Amino acid sequence: MREHYFGILPRSRHRTASVGRSLAAAAVFALGEWMYTPPSDGAEIAHLNIAYLTRVEERSPALSNPQWLQPPEDEGLQGARLAVDDNNTTGRFTNQSFALVERIVPSDGDVGAVLRDLAEAGLRFVVANLGAEALDEILAVPEAERMIIFNAGAPDDRFRNKDCEAFLLHTLPSRAMLADALVQYLAKKRWTDWFLVTGARPEDALFADALRRAAERFGGSIVVEKTWDSAYDARRTAEAEVPVFTQVSDYDVLIVSDEAGLFGEQLMYHTWRPRLVAGTQGLVPTAWHRAVEQWGAVQLQNRFFRNAGRWMTAKDYAAWAAVRSIGEAATRVNSVDFEPITEYIRGDAFQLAAFKGRKLSYRRWNGQLRQPIPLVVPRYLVSLSPQEGFLHQHSELDTLGYDESESTCRLE
């Protein structure tokens, strides 16, 4: 398991003081624990450590997947690091400093044991970039009940419903939110007859379930359903199998559920009928994308690219939003203590400026961060959901995902 402490060194007005502080910071970092204290003109600095926990995921076995389609190995982590930078920028004026305690667990490692270690070390805010199985493991640890865990890696709707927890918040959109965002747009365009193609993996079935739910909510009709169980060889799939596979009754849009990207790309431009492709490939609903540039997002994109050397992904954005939520609350309550920060994040006054055109907040009934969902193609932002005309008695953002009356989770 890799262990790191990540913080930000603010620039000093005096070069000699900057050199001295840099040397001191380097000495502390060499000992394995780096916590930088910015100058404060005599005022006491309040420190807060935030944990980032992830487990290395097995890579897709599909031989046809080029390497550049694989998720970055530091996906999520770079978003959390940027948010610590942002928190410390504000913290210079509020006499607060933040550091990221990074825990990267091997694929066969025990994330539950690592969470217990974090709790023993006194950390109570944890950003968890974990899949569903690993998230289950840390939620079963008794010490988790004394923490706030931000789910930045699992889109599974069950964590927002029957498997929800009072100490669990979600910055990654759920599958239901993504499906609702896409289906709202298709319904608005009156492309309401769909051919649903689902992969063989369990995750694909879960997103397909979310799409069926969205169709029922917003007036769509799945006129044909098929499961992809053919080969994953790109050339054979695209040229020989896709045209035959897609010889079905007429439809407006082919919606694909292939979260691992094993075959969905090959469906585009190879269907028997000349039809659009949407879902996990084609027109894609996502938390974040490089094509998002409005609402000041360009400066976020540029800062992230300078730090990470790549573009921000949805999981980077989810981790960034989690760490920034903590920093925003700490600023507003003028404290780094666990209870006031937690109470503020869960309260009605909390709002996070997050480069999506609206201030974001957490749903009180299941801890989900309500947020707009971009609909994108590889180099263009097509639209942003919720779509105009889909109304809600409290917030249009609550038309995406499980509303309070639909959710089986009750945290109040």
N, C-alpha and C positions, 0 to 999 in steps of 0.2 A: 504494500500500500504506500502510495506517495503522499507525503504530508508537506504542505507549504503554508506560509503566512504571506498574505499579499496586502500591501498598503500603498499609499500614494505619497510621494514626497512633494509638498508644495514648494514653489519657487521662492527663494529668499531675496530680499532687497539688497542684501549685503553679501558679496561673493565670499568673503572669509567665513562668515557665519554659515553660509550654505555648505562650504567645503567641510567645516567642522561637523555640521549635522550629518552630512553624507557619510563621513568616516565613522561617526558614531553609529549611524544606522547600519552601515556595512558590518561593523563589529557585532552588533546585536544579531543581525541576520545570520552571521556565521555560526552563531550559537543555536540557530534553528527557530528563533522566535523574534520576528520583526514587528515592532509596534512603533510607528513614528508619532512623535508629539510635536505638532506645529507650534510656532511661537505664539504666545498669548498675552504678552504685555503684563505678565504677572497673574493673569486669571487662570484658575485651575481648569485643566482640560479633562473632559469626560470621555472615556473610551468605551467602545462597544465592539466586541468580536462577533462576527457573523460566520456561521459554518456553511460551507458548500460541500455537499456529499453526492458522489456519483459512483457508479460501478461500470467498469468497462464492458461494453456490449459486444457480443459476437457479431462479426461482419457477415453481410449477406453472402450465401454460398453461390449465388447465381453467377455462372461464368460469363454471361453476356453483359453483366453490369460493368461499365467502365469505372475506373477508380475515381474519376472526378464526380461520379454520382453518389459516392459514399459520403455519409455525414462526416464533418471534420472531427478529428479525435478530441479536440478541445471545445466541441459544441456545448454551449451552456456556460462553461467556465469563463470564456472570454466576455460574455454578457455580464456575469457577476462581477468580474474585475472592473469593467467599465463603470458599473454602478457604484462600486466602492470609490472610484475616482470622483464620480459626481457627488456622492455623499460628502466626501472630504472637501470638495470645493465649497459647498455650503457650510460645512463644519468649521472652516476657517473664521467665519463670522459669528458662529454660535458657540465657539469653544468646545466643539465635539470632534472626535476623530473615530474612524472606522477602519477595521481590518478584516480581511477575508481569511478564514482558516480552511484550507482546502484539504479534502480527504477524497482521494481517488483510489477506489477499491478494485482489486483484480476481478476478473469475470467470475472466478470461483470463490471470491471473498465473502465474508460474513458482514453485511452492512448493518445488521442489528447490533453486533458487537461494537462496531465503530460508533454507532449512535450512542451506545452506553458510555463509551469513552468520552465522547463530546459532552454528554451530560455531566459526567464526573469532573470534567475540566471546567464546568460552569457555563458552557455555551447553551443558550436557550432559543436562539433563532437559527433555524436550519433551512437552507435552500436545497431541496432534494431533486436532483436531476436523475430520476430513476424510472425504470419501467414498472409495470403493474406488479409483477412478482416481487421485485425488490422493495417497492413501496409497501406492500403487505408485510414484509419482514420487519421494517422499521416501525410500522404502526402497531405491531404486536409487542414491542418493547415497552415495559411499564414506564420507563423514564420519559417516553415520548409525550405522555400526558402533561408533563410539566414544561413542555416546549411549545413553540409555534413552528410548525413545519410547512414550508411553502412547496407545494407540488409543482415543479417546473418541468416534469418529464413524462407524466402519464395522462393521456387524454381520456382514459376510461370513465364512462359516465357513472359507473357504480360507486366510485369514490365521491361523487357529488350526490348520491342517493343512498342506497341501503348500507354502503360501507363508509359513509362520511364520519368524520370525527370533529369534535369541537376544537381541537388543536391543529386542524388541517385546513390550510388555505390553498387556493389553486390559481396560479398565474398563467398556466398553459390552458388555452381553450379546450373544452371538452369536445368529443366527437359530435355530440348533439349540436353544439354551437356552430361547428364547422359545416355540418350538413344543413342546418337551418339557414346559414348565411348563403350557401350555394343555391338552395332551393328557392329562397325568396327571390333571388335574381332571376332564376329560370321562370318562376311564376310571373314575375313582373314583365318579362319578355314574351310571355304566353307560349313558351316552349314547355308544354306541360305533359307530353307523352314521352316516357323515358324507357330506355333499354339499359337494365342494370346488369353489369358484369362484375362478379365477385371472385377474388382470389381464394386459394385454398387455406390460407393461414387464418388462425383464430382472430387476429386483429382485423383482417379484411371483413370477416363476418360481423364484427362489432360495428364497423363503419357502415356496412350495408344495413344493419338494423337502424342506425341513426338516420340513414337516408329514407328508409321506409316510414319512419316516424315523421320526418320532415314532410314527406309527400302527403301524408294524411293531414298534417297541420295546415299546409298552405295550398292544398288543392291540386297537387300533382298526381300523375298516374303512372305507375310502373307497368307498362304494357307487356314487357318481356323481361324475364330474369334467366341468366345462365351463370354457371360456375366455370371459371377457367381452370381446366385440369390438363391442359396440353403442355407442350415443351416450352422451355424458357430460352431456347436458342434464338437470338434476335432475328437472323436472316430467315430461318425456316418459319418462325412464328409470323413475321410480317408478310412475307411473300406468298406463303402457301396456306397457313392455317387461319389467319385472321379473316380473309374474305369468306371462307367457307363457314367459319364460326359465326359470323355476323349476318348470314342470310336468314333474317327473321322478318316478321311483319313490321310494318312501317312504324317509325318513332321520330321524335324531334331531336333528342340528344342521347348519346351513349354516356352513361355515368359509370365510371369504373371505381372499384374499391380494391386497390392494390398498394397498401401502405409501404411495403418493402421495395416497390418499384421493380418487380420481377418481370412483368409483362406489359404493364399499362402503357408505356411509351410506344410500344409497337402497334397499338390499336389505332393511333392517329394516322390518318391518310391512307389507311389500308382497309377500312370497313367496306362492306359490300355496297352500302348506300353512302352517298356523300353527306355525312352528318358530323356535327360537332362532338367533341369528347370533353368531358368534365369530370371532376371528382378528385381523386388522388393524382391524376395526370390531366393534361390539357388545361382547362380553366380550373384553377385550384383555390380553395379557401384555406387561408393560413393565418397564423398570428402575426407574421412579419415577413417582409420580402424586400429585396434590394430595390424594387421598383417603387416603394413607398417614399415619396419625396415631399409631399405637402405637409402643412402644419409644423414646419420647422424640422421635419425628419431628416433633411439633407445633412444638417450639422451632426445629428446622431449617427447617421450612416458614415459620414466622413471620419468622425472621431473613432468609431469602432474599427473602420478599415485601417486607420493609422496604427491602432494598438494591436490588432489581431492579424493584419495582413490578408484579410479575407472579408467577405460580406457577412452581415449579421443574419442568423437564421431564426426560426420561430422559437427554438429552445434557448438560444442566446437572449432573445427578447424576453422570454418568460423569466429567466434567471435575473436579467437586468431589472425587470419590473418588481420582482420579489425584494431584491436588495434596496431598490429605490423606495419601495413602500416603507421599509424600516427606517431609512434615512429621512423620508418626508415626515413620518410620524414623530421621530425623535426631534426634528426641528420644530414641529408645531407644539409639542408638549414641553419642549425645552428640557428634555430628560433622556437618558439612555437606559433607564430602568425598564424592566420587562413589563410590568403591569400597566403603566400608563401608555406605553407604546402599543401594546396589544389592544387595550381598550379603545385607543384612538383609531387604529386600523380597522377595527370591527364596527366603529361608530358611523353615524350618518354624516358627520362632518368631514370624514376622510375623502380626499380627492387627490388623484395622482395625475400630474401632467405627463402624458406618455406619447406624444407625437402622433396621435390618431384623430385629432380634431375634436376630441371630447375629453373631459376629465373622467378618470376611471375610479371605480369604487368596488367594494366587495359585497356580494349578496349575503344578507344576514342569515338566510335559511340554509345555505350550503357552502359558504366560504369561497365561491367562485368569483374571480375578478371579472366583472362585466366590462366588455370592450368591443369596439367595432372590429369586423373581420374583413381584411382585404381579400379580394378575388383577383387572382393574378395569372398571367401567362409568363413565360420565362423572362421577358424584358419589358413588361408593361402592366400597370395597375388598371384593370378593366373596370372595377367598381368597388364600393365599400358597403358592406351590410352592417346594420339593418337598412333595408331599402325604404325609400320614401313610400308612405302609404300603409306600412305595417305598423299599426298603432298599439300603444300599451297604456294602461291607466297610470302608470308611474314612470317608467323609463322605456323608450323604444329599444334600448339595449337588452332588455329582458324578454324581447321576442326571440332572442338567440339562446338556445339551450333550454334547460328545465326551469320554468317559472315556479314561483312559490306554490301555486295551487297544484302543480304537477309533480313537484319533488317529494320523494319519500323521506328526505332528510329534514330534520328540525333541530337546529343548533341553539335556538333561543330557550 
